[in-house]
Amino acid sequence: MDEIDRLILSALRRDARLPVAALAAEAGIARATARARLARLIASGEIEGFTAITRGDRADSPVRGLMMLAVEGAGTDRLIHRLLGMSEMRKVHSTNGRWDLIAEIGTATLADFDRVLGEVRRLPGVVSSETSLLLTTRRGGTR
């Protein structure tokens, strides 16, 4: 991956719907070159997929936060499975350091968010947690 590939990825992070002509302009290359590089990034697995974020995604879950979890014992996989079964869970990440897991949570209200926190804290294997509400989100990939 070189600087041109990084420019293409940066543009796609800002807007995954950009046409190839716009990607080419962003990277300062010909449209055929941009198309070939995009195809190579997809074929190599560097780009795993494209996504759309709708207004409804944010409207349905205006209260969002990260819950860091310390897990006791060998039940991490079972706990991840239980967490992902909760409709309010957006993503669950394994991590290193003080926390074993980081759960991304999205709910309609603070009361719902509080309820989810209580449910997660009562799950077997959760020994401690810390939660931060997400206030403002900015998208990466800009120059």
BELDAWO-V509682 format. One record per run of one state. SS is the DSSP state (helix for helix, strand for strand, loop for the rest). FROM is the first residue (numbers start at 0). TO is the last residue. If there is no record, write none. Layout:
# BELDAWO-V509682
((SS;FROM;TO) (SS;FROM;TO))
This chain:
# BELDAWO-V509682
((loop;0;1) (helix;2;13) (loop;14;18) (helix;19;26) (loop;27;29) (helix;30;42) (loop;43;53) (helix;54;59) (loop;60;61) (strand;62;70) (loop;71;74) (helix;75;83) (loop;84;87) (strand;88;93) (loop;94;99) (strand;100;106) (loop;107;108) (helix;109;120) (loop;121;124) (strand;125;133) (loop;134;142))
